[in-house]
């Protein structure tokens, strides 16, 4: 192919060197797998390896085969073995030979799958990919296949199972978002970022919570990293690569169970152990001796990880809970970790006694930076990390979204593939909503029974968002939300579930609505609320309403989100109204001028004369004098003083990032910020007001803004 398709002789040489590097990397990795031979002679080992080569060659594996097995090396090896059954029977006659053959075949299959996942996707541009990033693919292959090894400290009779588990679980995938195949998959352990959880009102590192609790129930919103946390724990345990805080888990057998595999048929098995064996991924058949799982459970040496109890169908949840309770009661000395979405799993006691709740917290600014750097280092493009972080700091909406690991990873992949322009405008938010509302569940194969179509889910979400902005509310009570949904369903012509069923679907499956408390419903992110409300007002042609409320802080974000969604005439009408407000409304002029500039940059089309008029007004209008302001706060809860400071100051930085002539720096004293520029005072006050309005933290900290001759204080017991 190189000779036929690559014209330049130097390019041909570079490609051959790249492929030779990949081959050498694979060869070195394969040799480490065939070194352990038990009691076989050198000639017997050579025969087994020769048959592995012969079987792989004659199997003629196709793309369809790889689709069937996913990342399961044991399943791929089974296909190869089935197609080479006669060849194996003729030449391998001893049990030791058969064990060694199977070990090498599964190990080779694991390396093959890891190589495919790390390499460029098959396309007419594969050579261009190799030439564009010299050494990048071979480095990615080296990182990927380096993670399939199992250390000698692990029990020999479980090495095939552990290797298969690592291959299956250490490959993450961004499901539900349109990306190049090579960008959808990534090595999970290469990008995993430590998270914090809240246990009994105490915030601590997730590993500490795992270490302290023999039975842990991890809760988090969609995309918060629950599955990643469990898979990383299973892989680290299998590799004997546990952090110091978790070394007491060494030697445990990791058993990973996607809860959606707990089907009605699986739950009909004779015993709790049989149910576990039928649902665990990878399964024990052919990888562990019969009875190993049961004996390991009885000895208390199993780490049982049950992922996504909320993904079990409604009619199966009680049966699943009863099975888990039976398992915990029968084998109380094992370790158990269960995950589910916040607000959807019900009472922990259904799983058995002793479960401790751990609520995953959003990523901090430092956590986001760590994940972004690890992502681009793993992708072989470390220079892009700081570029993206700079863009995120300047874009308040992105700054909010990246606090969820899933959305942060998607934003990294989009930036790596398409650049900064793809993260500006409304398309990115629409794609993320589509992923959360439907595509992610569909592509993961979750049951579709009683699911609302995406169009209806989005309609309900848009109507709810519009109502919330229109009435200046940030959360609903469950009763109010159901009443509002009931009013909507009565105006629709098709049969729909009862209002509580619609609300449960929007919370349990869309991932866009959450229940921060048992009787409270809100949006996952303010950014999604603003975007959906903006779409609601645009589709209903309520542009006058947007303009009339543009001076209000909570509405300005909605107006900015609406701008890229406007049709040309709507856009011109909005900008003319905003221009008039900037000229006439002296009290709100700074904020309105900033909003006008954002909208001019965002509208899809704009008459050149109007654009020039806007630029003339913005350039000639004195918005605010140059001043320096110091922002500080005090909190009654000194234990969380630093956390509150980081949260509020992060919000101020995000809120003011897009404002012209505002510079935010750390102050000379701890927990202070220094703001300077023409828009400093109004921008900072607006950010403080909005943060205090939205935050659920009580009591609210007192905030002080000091200038040369002015001091403004909002007491801790005052509403903003």
MARMI-554871 format. One line per 2 residues: number of its first residue (from 1); their letters; for each residue x, y, z of C-alpha. Coordinates in steps of 0.2 Angstrom, whole numbers. Example, Ala and Ser with C-alpha at 12.3 -4.5 7.8 and 13.67 -1.06 7.14 Angstrom:
1) AS) 62/-22/39; 68/-5/36
END
This chain:
1) XX) 0/0/0; 14/12/4
3) XX) 22/9/-13; 6/11/-22
5) XX) -1/26/-13; 14/36/-7
7) XX) 23/46/-20; 37/54/-11
9) XX) 52/42/-8; 56/51/9
11) XX) 38/49/15; 39/31/11
13) XX) 55/29/21; 47/38/36
15) XX) 32/27/35; 42/11/35
17) XX) 52/17/50; 36/21/59
19) XX) 29/4/56; 45/-4/61
21) XX) 45/5/77; 27/-1/80
23) XX) 32/-19/76; 47/-18/88
25) XX) 36/-11/102; 24/-26/100
27) XX) 38/-39/98; 46/-33/115
29) XX) 29/-34/123; 25/-51/116
31) XX) 42/-58/122; 38/-54/140
33) XX) 22/-64/139; 30/-80/132
35) XX) 44/-80/145; 35/-90/159
37) XX) 33/-108/153; 30/-118/169
39) XX) 37/-136/166; 37/-136/147
41) XX) 53/-139/137; 60/-126/125
43) XX) 54/-136/110; 36/-138/117
45) XX) 35/-119/120; 41/-116/103
47) XX) 27/-128/96; 14/-119/106
49) XX) 19/-102/100; 20/-108/82
51) XX) 2/-114/83; -4/-97/91
53) XX) 4/-89/76; -4/-101/64
55) XX) -21/-100/72; -21/-81/72
57) XX) -15/-81/53; -28/-93/47
59) XX) -43/-86/58; -44/-71/45
61) XX) -51/-59/58; -63/-46/51
63) XX) -69/-30/57; -85/-39/62
65) XX) -76/-50/73; -68/-35/82
67) XX) -85/-27/84; -92/-43/92
69) XX) -79/-45/105; -76/-26/109
71) XX) -61/-26/121; -63/-43/128
73) XX) -47/-53/124; -54/-69/130
75) XX) -68/-68/117; -56/-64/103
77) XX) -45/-79/108; -61/-90/108
79) XX) -65/-85/90; -47/-89/85
81) XX) -47/-106/95; -63/-111/87
83) XX) -57/-108/69; -40/-117/73
85) XX) -48/-132/83; -41/-146/72
87) XX) -24/-138/71; -23/-137/90
89) XX) -29/-155/93; -16/-162/81
91) XX) -1/-154/89; -4/-151/108
93) XX) -7/-166/118; -3/-161/136
95) XX) -13/-151/149; 3/-140/152
97) XX) 4/-137/134; -14/-132/132
99) XX) -13/-120/147; 3/-112/140
101) XX) -5/-111/123; -21/-103/130
103) XX) -11/-91/140; -1/-85/125
105) XX) -16/-84/114; -26/-73/126
107) XX) -11/-62/130; -8/-60/111
109) XX) -26/-56/109; -25/-42/123
111) XX) -10/-34/114; -19/-35/97
113) XX) -34/-26/104; -24/-13/113
115) XX) -14/-10/98; -29/-7/87
117) XX) -37/4/100; -21/15/101
119) XX) -18/16/82; -25/27/69
121) XX) -43/22/63; -43/14/45
123) XX) -46/27/32; -39/34/16
125) XX) -30/47/27; -21/34/38
127) XX) -4/38/30; -7/56/32
129) XX) -10/53/51; 6/44/52
131) XX) 16/57/43; 9/72/52
133) XX) 14/65/69; 31/56/68
135) XX) 32/44/82; 15/48/89
137) XX) 7/32/85; 21/20/90
139) XX) 21/30/107; 3/28/109
141) XX) 4/9/105; 18/8/118
143) XX) 8/16/131; -7/6/127
145) XX) 1/-12/127; 12/-8/141
147) XX) -4/-8/152; -9/-26/148
149) XX) 4/-35/159; 0/-43/175
151) XX) 14/-43/189; 21/-59/195
153) XX) 14/-55/213; -4/-60/207
155) XX) -9/-78/208; -4/-88/193
157) XX) -21/-97/192; -30/-80/189
159) XX) -18/-72/177; -28/-75/162
161) XX) -43/-67/170; -34/-52/177
163) XX) -26/-49/160; -43/-50/151
165) XX) -50/-38/164; -37/-25/162
167) XX) -39/-26/143; -58/-24/144
169) XX) -59/-11/158; -44/0/155
171) XX) -50/6/138; -62/21/140
173) XX) -74/27/127; -83/43/124
175) XX) -100/37/120; -114/47/112
177) XX) -103/61/104; -98/62/86
179) XX) -79/60/86; -66/51/75
181) XX) -65/33/81; -46/36/86
183) XX) -52/50/98; -67/41/105
185) XX) -56/28/114; -42/31/127
187) XX) -33/22/140; -42/25/156
189) XX) -28/24/168; -18/36/158
191) XX) -31/50/160; -39/46/177
193) XX) -39/60/189; -42/59/208
195) XX) -58/65/214; -66/70/230
197) XX) -82/64/238; -93/70/253
199) XX) -96/57/266; -107/62/281
201) XX) -104/80/277; -85/78/276
203) XX) -76/81/260; -61/69/257
205) XX) -51/60/244; -61/46/235
207) XX) -47/34/239; -48/38/257
209) XX) -67/34/257; -64/18/248
211) XX) -50/13/261; -62/18/276
213) XX) -77/8/271; -79/-10/267
215) XX) -96/-6/259; -97/10/249
217) XX) -111/17/239; -105/30/227
219) XX) -117/43/220; -115/55/206
221) XX) -123/65/192; -122/59/174
223) XX) -104/60/169; -97/63/186
225) XX) -85/48/184; -93/34/193
227) XX) -89/21/180; -72/27/178
229) XX) -69/26/197; -74/8/198
231) XX) -65/3/182; -49/11/188
233) XX) -50/3/205; -53/-14/196
235) XX) -38/-12/184; -26/-5/198
237) XX) -31/-20/209; -28/-32/194
239) XX) -11/-24/191; -6/-23/209
241) XX) -3/-4/205; -14/2/220
243) XX) -10/19/228; -3/19/246
245) XX) -20/22/254; -27/7/246
247) XX) -13/-6/248; -24/-16/260
249) XX) -34/-21/244; -18/-30/237
251) XX) -22/-48/233; -41/-46/232
253) XX) -49/-53/216; -58/-38/207
255) XX) -75/-43/201; -84/-30/190
257) XX) -102/-31/187; -111/-18/175
259) XX) -128/-18/184; -137/-18/167
261) XX) -132/-36/165; -142/-41/179
263) XX) -156/-46/168; -172/-56/173
265) XX) -163/-72/166; -147/-69/176
267) XX) -157/-66/192; -165/-83/190
269) XX) -149/-92/193; -149/-105/208
271) XX) -138/-95/220; -131/-77/223
273) XX) -114/-83/217; -121/-90/200
275) XX) -130/-73/197; -113/-64/200
277) XX) -104/-76/188; -117/-74/175
279) XX) -116/-55/176; -98/-51/179
281) XX) -87/-43/166; -76/-52/160
283) XX) -85/-68/164; -75/-82/173
285) XX) -78/-96/160; -61/-101/153
287) XX) -52/-89/163; -54/-95/181
289) XX) -55/-113/187; -73/-118/191
291) XX) -78/-113/209; -64/-100/210
293) XX) -76/-86/212; -86/-94/226
295) XX) -71/-99/236; -64/-82/234
297) XX) -80/-74/241; -80/-87/255
299) XX) -62/-82/260; -67/-64/260
301) XX) -54/-60/246; -65/-52/233
303) XX) -68/-34/228; -85/-33/221
305) XX) -89/-18/210; -107/-16/205
307) XX) -109/-1/193; -125/8/188
309) XX) -139/2/199; -149/15/192
311) XX) -148/7/175; -158/-8/180
313) XX) -175/-8/173; -189/-2/185
315) XX) -197/-19/187; -180/-27/191
317) XX) -173/-15/204; -181/-24/219
319) XX) -174/-41/213; -157/-34/210
321) XX) -157/-26/228; -163/-43/235
323) XX) -149/-52/226; -136/-39/232
325) XX) -142/-40/250; -141/-59/249
327) XX) -123/-58/242; -117/-46/256
329) XX) -126/-56/270; -118/-73/263
331) XX) -100/-65/261; -99/-51/274
333) XX) -80/-51/274; -78/-46/256
335) XX) -77/-28/250; -92/-20/240
337) XX) -93/-4/230; -110/1/222
339) XX) -112/16/211; -128/24/205
341) XX) -134/41/199; -139/54/213
343) XX) -157/54/217; -162/38/207
345) XX) -156/23/218; -167/25/233
347) XX) -162/19/251; -145/11/253
349) XX) -151/-1/266; -159/-11/251
351) XX) -142/-16/247; -138/-23/264
353) XX) -132/-17/281; -117/-6/283
355) XX) -116/4/266; -109/21/268
357) XX) -114/35/255; -101/45/246
359) XX) -107/59/235; -94/63/221
361) XX) -90/82/220; -86/91/204
363) XX) -68/93/199; -59/108/206
365) XX) -49/120/196; -34/110/200
367) XX) -43/94/195; -48/101/179
369) XX) -30/106/175; -24/89/180
371) XX) -36/80/169; -33/91/154
373) XX) -14/89/155; -16/70/157
375) XX) -27/69/142; -16/78/130
377) XX) 0/70/137; -9/53/133
379) XX) -14/59/116; 4/64/112
381) XX) 0/83/111; 5/90/128
383) XX) 6/108/121; -13/109/118
385) XX) -17/107/137; -12/125/142
387) XX) -20/132/126; -37/124/131
389) XX) -36/129/149; -33/147/144
391) XX) -49/146/133; -59/138/147
393) XX) -54/152/159; -60/165/146
395) XX) -77/156/144; -88/155/159
397) XX) -99/142/151; -85/130/147
399) XX) -77/133/165; -93/126/172
401) XX) -95/111/161; -77/105/163
403) XX) -80/102/181; -89/85/176
405) XX) -75/73/170; -86/66/156
407) XX) -89/83/148; -71/89/152
409) XX) -65/73/142; -77/77/127
411) XX) -71/95/127; -53/90/127
413) XX) -56/78/112; -66/91/102
415) XX) -52/104/105; -39/91/100
417) XX) -49/87/84; -57/103/78
419) XX) -48/117/88; -55/132/98
421) XX) -69/137/85; -78/121/88
423) XX) -81/126/107; -88/143/103
425) XX) -106/146/99; -121/135/102
427) XX) -116/119/93; -106/112/107
429) XX) -119/114/120; -132/106/108
431) XX) -121/91/105; -118/89/123
433) XX) -136/89/127; -140/77/114
435) XX) -127/65/121; -134/66/138
437) XX) -152/66/134; -152/50/123
439) XX) -137/45/112; -126/40/127
441) XX) -139/28/134; -144/21/116
443) XX) -126/18/111; -122/9/128
445) XX) -137/-3/124; -148/2/139
447) XX) -166/-4/139; -177/7/128
449) XX) -194/3/137; -204/18/143
451) XX) -191/30/136; -196/47/130
453) XX) -190/51/112; -176/64/112
455) XX) -187/77/104; -200/76/118
457) XX) -187/76/132; -179/92/125
459) XX) -196/100/123; -200/97/142
461) XX) -182/103/147; -184/119/136
463) XX) -201/123/143; -195/120/161
465) XX) -179/131/158; -189/145/150
467) XX) -202/145/165; -188/145/178
469) XX) -179/160/170; -195/169/167
471) XX) -200/167/185; -182/169/192
473) XX) -182/152/200; -167/141/201
475) XX) -175/125/208; -192/116/209
477) XX) -200/106/222; -205/89/215
479) XX) -223/94/217; -221/110/207
481) XX) -211/101/193; -224/88/191
483) XX) -238/100/191; -229/110/177
485) XX) -226/94/167; -244/89/169
487) XX) -250/106/162; -238/103/147
489) XX) -244/85/144; -262/90/144
491) XX) -259/102/129; -250/88/119
493) XX) -259/76/107; -250/60/110
495) XX) -251/48/124; -237/51/138
497) XX) -233/44/155; -240/52/170
499) XX) -231/68/176; -221/59/189
501) XX) -215/46/176; -210/60/164
503) XX) -200/69/178; -192/52/184
505) XX) -186/49/166; -179/67/164
507) XX) -170/64/181; -165/46/179
509) XX) -160/45/161; -157/62/153
511) XX) -144/67/166; -148/85/163
513) XX) -160/87/178; -154/81/195
515) XX) -161/80/212; -149/89/224
517) XX) -161/84/238; -175/72/240
519) XX) -189/84/236; -179/96/225
521) XX) -176/96/206; -164/107/197
523) XX) -153/108/181; -136/99/181
525) XX) -127/115/176; -133/133/175
527) XX) -125/133/157; -138/120/151
529) XX) -152/129/160; -147/145/151
531) XX) -145/137/134; -162/128/135
533) XX) -170/144/141; -162/153/126
535) XX) -168/140/114; -186/141/121
537) XX) -187/160/119; -179/160/102
539) XX) -191/146/95; -206/156/103
541) XX) -199/172/95; -199/181/112
543) XX) -184/192/107; -192/208/115
545) XX) -193/199/131; -174/195/130
547) XX) -170/213/126; -181/220/140
549) XX) -173/209/153; -155/211/147
551) XX) -150/222/162; -154/208/174
553) XX) -139/197/178; -147/180/177
555) XX) -155/185/160; -139/191/152
557) XX) -132/174/151; -148/168/143
559) XX) -146/182/130; -128/178/126
561) XX) -133/160/124; -148/165/112
563) XX) -137/176/101; -129/161/90
565) XX) -146/153/89; -155/168/81
567) XX) -161/170/64; -154/185/54
569) XX) -169/197/57; -171/191/75
571) XX) -152/195/78; -153/212/70
573) XX) -168/217/81; -160/211/97
575) XX) -144/221/93; -153/237/89
577) XX) -163/235/105; -147/232/115
579) XX) -138/247/106; -152/258/112
581) XX) -151/252/130; -132/255/130
583) XX) -135/273/125; -150/277/136
585) XX) -147/266/152; -132/274/161
587) XX) -135/264/177; -133/247/168
589) XX) -122/253/154; -106/243/158
591) XX) -114/226/159; -125/230/143
593) XX) -110/236/133; -101/219/137
595) XX) -117/209/133; -119/219/116
597) XX) -101/215/112; -103/196/115
599) XX) -119/196/104; -111/205/90
601) XX) -97/192/90; -110/177/91
603) XX) -124/181/79; -123/171/63
605) XX) -126/186/51; -126/204/54
607) XX) -129/219/42; -112/228/40
609) XX) -119/245/43; -127/239/60
611) XX) -110/231/65; -101/248/61
613) XX) -114/257/71; -111/246/86
615) XX) -93/247/85; -93/266/85
617) XX) -104/267/100; -94/254/110
619) XX) -78/263/105; -84/281/109
621) XX) -94/278/125; -86/280/142
623) XX) -91/265/151; -82/266/168
625) XX) -66/274/175; -50/264/178
627) XX) -50/259/196; -43/245/208
629) XX) -54/235/219; -50/222/232
631) XX) -63/208/235; -62/198/252
633) XX) -75/188/262; -77/180/279
635) XX) -86/164/283; -93/158/300
637) XX) -88/140/294; -69/142/296
639) XX) -67/123/292; -72/126/274
641) XX) -64/143/273; -52/139/259
643) XX) -65/129/249; -77/143/250
645) XX) -63/155/244; -59/144/229
647) XX) -77/142/224; -81/160/225
649) XX) -65/167/217; -66/153/203
651) XX) -84/160/199; -78/178/199
653) XX) -64/173/187; -76/164/176
655) XX) -89/177/176; -77/191/172
657) XX) -67/181/159; -76/188/144
659) XX) -77/206/150; -66/219/141
661) XX) -54/229/152; -55/219/167
663) XX) -40/210/175; -42/198/190
665) XX) -27/193/200; -23/186/217
667) XX) -23/199/231; -8/202/242
669) XX) -17/194/257; -24/176/257
671) XX) -42/174/251; -42/191/242
673) XX) -43/195/224; -37/211/215
675) XX) -48/218/201; -44/232/190
677) XX) -51/240/174; -65/250/167
679) XX) -78/237/171; -70/231/187
681) XX) -83/236/200; -99/232/190
683) XX) -92/215/184; -86/210/201
685) XX) -102/215/210; -112/206/197
687) XX) -102/190/199; -104/191/218
689) XX) -122/194/217; -125/179/205
691) XX) -114/167/215; -123/171/231
693) XX) -140/169/222; -135/152/214
695) XX) -125/144/228; -134/133/240
697) XX) -121/136/254; -129/143/270
699) XX) -125/154/279; -119/164/264
701) XX) -101/171/267; -100/190/270
703) XX) -92/199/254; -83/215/255
705) XX) -77/225/239; -65/240/244
707) XX) -59/254/233; -49/269/236
709) XX) -64/279/243; -78/266/243
711) XX) -82/250/253; -97/239/249
713) XX) -102/225/261; -115/211/259
715) XX) -118/203/276; -118/184/278
717) XX) -137/184/282; -143/195/268
719) XX) -149/189/251; -139/196/237
END
